[in-house]
Amino acid sequence: MREAHQRWRGVRRLLSSRLRHDKPVIRGFRLGRLMSGPEQPTQVYRARRTESPGAGRLLALKTIPYATPAQRAGLRREDQISRAVVSPHVVRTFAVGAGATPPWLAAELVPGRNLRKIAPLRRNNHYLAACQALVDGLADLHRQGCAHCDIKPENIVYEGFGRLKFVDLMSSRRAGDPDVVEVTGTTGWMAPERHAGELTLLDEQRADVLSAALTLYFLRTGHHLIDDQPDRAQQMINNHYAWQPENLDVLPAELRPVIARALDYNPTVRPTAEELRAEIRRASAANAAQQPGWWRTRSTQVIAAITVMVAVSAGILTAIRTEDSRCPQGGYSLDHGDTVLRIGGLIARTGPVAGQEPAQSAALRLAVSDVRAVKTSQNYQVEEFRPGNEQEEGGPGNATVCASVDALLRNQTDVIIGPALSASALKVLDTVVGAGVLLVSPSSTAPELSTRPDGGRFFRTAASDELQARVLGRQIVDDGPGTVAVLTRDDAYGNGFRDVLKRSLDENGVRVVLQESYPLPPANYAALARRSAGKRPNALVLVGFEENDEILRALIAEGVNPQNTRIYGTDGNMSSTLPGQVDPNNPGILAGMRGTTLLPLNPDFRRRVETITGGPITELTYAAETYDAVVVMALAAAAAGTPNPDAMARQVISVTRTGEMCSDYASCLELIHQHRDIDYDGISGPLDFNDTGEPCRVSYPIIQFDAQGNMERLRTAEATNLCVTMR
């Protein structure tokens, strides 16, 4: 038995080395697991980018070992269409090497399995949600002048309830391409007219609808509507196969008429993708109205009650966290074809960052006013900012932000500035971008937002904490050796910052002796302080908001203070008011505490903001980023020549980095009217958006509290992508 086991281990080592040897070597990427079958002509690897831009990013890398010229052209076409189409249901690409050997394409790594592997979906709510996501993606493609041309279960990845993505756009077409003579697609899933000769883009879109209907049937049943043998199925489709209405009895009754039309042999009878989407939305609404609310069922109430009782008795139920739940999606009928750019705002008047609200609200109104004040010959106008354009974000974990987003979307808003909190951004992201609206946050900094699927409609003028955390990690290393304790809010901001900081410290050989995410306030932090003191760290990092004054008081009571422990903060807590909040009678209580913060504001901008607020304000965090968010969106509309969000989304990145530098809306607009590319450097500094739509270059002052409770700047750290330079 032992000899057999050793022989098997030898075989495994041989196979493993053979697989490793067969992986292609592609510069700029470290290839991991092969996700497609090794026998497939196109191979997809899980890979990590090793060079800038995007160093460290995890992605999917498609390669074609023996590529034909047509396949190389297909990779280029897939990259072009993926970048051009703005939709949360279409995979995003980042780079292409169509001329390399082997040719490759880097795209977002979509978690999930294709529809062939998850079918059948028997439950109506899951099935209809998937149907709606599929036709939403198809309608987005068609509305933006494209056709997929190879819709089948294998080319759609299911991420979870109501979330899926179209992948493999190598056969796709867009407006302006020549009419197609050569047949492309997959046998068994193609419309009959695709064999009939030259096809226009409209012909291809009508063919997409039939392929989508076949895919929706397969998703429900796990079987092809006509025949599971592809050749026989395609032959019957081409020969005007007359399926019977009872074949569709397995589908929800509300869907049968529109799917029957979508399967018609005559392309002109089929509904458009938009019509198909509208019918499926109506079917989803009808199905939801027939279902009892989950809480109203007796069995669910009993199970929930028992679960809570067990959790309480075990002492493990401390809070019910709802911050990660998402707002409802769908149900919006937005018209982005008018000549008005409507800008809305999500402002946090309550919650942990409420102190930033006066300045951010004033900066939002100031920016809209400045944009409207510039006289222009554009064929659209920016709507005047009214009270209804600004909605309350609320604190983390409540439903206020969902209701506010709903109000803004029903007001036909094109761009939403906000929210302030990363947890809120994650909560509303799918709802906003799914409605075709742009979301631009001036202060949501969680690294998770860099990789969250957003259809190219989410941007932020504040850099990811990927940069700030590495800056702080470098400062801790430079300040001296020793162990570190890291205490962070248990939310997207705190946990994201913690993960990057821990990685940075590990890379520099610094041992983290305590890493704890504390519950959101209100809470008793005495036990947290005792655990921290018990570890006797040389340095302690606090990542949070207004609750940190209470934690600092608890730490000081346990003997942990800036005089015997190096204490560090971040932009969320390092404000001029912190020492007074910890101890109003002792302004020097935090003398020696260090941390990262944002660059100080331009004095003239500060005066303009205070003119709107009606008096001096002490908290100006992210006011400049709020102002810049509005200006960038207005410039994107000017570059696109329309306030249509899809067209604007394609211009946002370019107006911040690719052309002639300008620093205000008027001068940048003049350059755009002269047909020159611009690089807007705003009130907050150079933006230089990367491919994910966020600043890739930022400066952080390293500050320290003195004996009078004032903040003094020690130095400035400049961070670009993942590189940090101290000066």
HELIX and SHEET records of a PDB file:
HELIX    1   1 ARG A    2  ASP A   22  1                                  21    
HELIX    2   2 PRO A   69  ALA A   84  1                                  16    
HELIX    3   3 LEU A  115  ILE A  118  1                                   4    
HELIX    4   4 ASN A  124  ARG A  143  1                                  20    
HELIX    5   5 PRO A  153  ASN A  155  5                                   3    
HELIX    6   6 PRO A  192  HIS A  195  5                                   4    
HELIX    7   7 LEU A  201  THR A  221  1                                  21    
HELIX    8   8 PRO A  230  ASN A  238  1                                   9    
HELIX    9   9 PRO A  245  LEU A  248  5                                   4    
HELIX   10  10 ARG A  256  ALA A  262  1                                   7    
HELIX   11  11 PRO A  267  VAL A  269  5                                   3    
HELIX   12  12 ALA A  273  GLN A  290  1                                  18    
HELIX   13  13 TRP A  294  ARG A  296  5                                   3    
HELIX   14  14 ARG A  298  ALA A  314  1                                  17    
HELIX   15  15 ALA A  354  GLN A  356  5                                   3    
HELIX   16  16 GLU A  357  ALA A  373  1                                  17    
HELIX   17  17 PRO A  387  ASN A  389  5                                   3    
HELIX   18  18 THR A  400  ARG A  410  1                                  11    
HELIX   19  19 SER A  422  GLY A  434  1                                  13    
HELIX   20  20 GLU A  448  THR A  451  1                                   4    
HELIX   21  21 ASP A  465  ASP A  478  1                                  14    
HELIX   22  22 ALA A  492  GLU A  507  1                                  16    
HELIX   23  23 ALA A  526  LYS A  535  1                                  10    
HELIX   24  24 ASN A  548  ALA A  557  1                                  10    
HELIX   25  25 LEU A  578  VAL A  582  1                                   5    
HELIX   26  26 PRO A  603  THR A  613  1                                  11    
HELIX   27  27 ALA A  623  ALA A  640  1                                  18    
HELIX   28  28 PRO A  645  VAL A  652  1                                   8    
HELIX   29  29 SER A  654  THR A  656  5                                   3    
HELIX   30  30 TYR A  665  HIS A  673  1                                   9    
SHEET    1   A 5 PHE A  29  LEU A  34  0                                        
SHEET    2   A 5 GLN A  43  ARG A  49 -1                                        
SHEET    3   A 5 LEU A  58  THR A  63 -1                                        
SHEET    4   A 5 TRP A 104  GLU A 108 -1                                        
SHEET    5   A 5 THR A  93  GLY A  97 -1                                        
SHEET    1   B 3 ARG A 113  ASN A 114  0                                        
SHEET    2   B 3 ILE A 156  GLY A 160 -1                                        
SHEET    3   B 3 ARG A 163  PHE A 166 -1                                        
SHEET    1   C 2 CYS A 146  ALA A 147  0                                        
SHEET    2   C 2 ARG A 173  ARG A 174 -1                                        
SHEET    1   D 2 VAL A 340  LEU A 341  0                                        
SHEET    2   D 2 GLN A 381  VAL A 382  1                                        
SHEET    1   E 5 GLU A 390  GLU A 392  0                                        
SHEET    2   E 5 ILE A 343  ILE A 347  1                                        
SHEET    3   E 5 VAL A 415  ILE A 417  1                                        
SHEET    4   E 5 LEU A 438  SER A 441  1                                        
SHEET    5   E 5 PHE A 458  ARG A 460  1                                        
SHEET    1   F 8 VAL A 512  TYR A 518  0                                        
SHEET    2   F 8 VAL A 484  ARG A 489  1                                        
SHEET    3   F 8 ALA A 539  VAL A 543  1                                        
SHEET    4   F 8 ARG A 566  GLY A 569  1                                        
SHEET    5   F 8 ARG A 594  THR A 596  1                                        
SHEET    6   F 8 ARG A 697  PHE A 705 -1                                        
SHEET    7   F 8 MET A 711  THR A 720 -1                                        
SHEET    8   F 8 CYS A 723  MET A 726 -1                                        
SHEET    1   G 3 GLU A 660  CYS A 662  0                                        
SHEET    2   G 3 ILE A 678  GLY A 682  1                                        
SHEET    3   G 3 GLY A 685  PRO A 686 -1                                        
END                                                                             
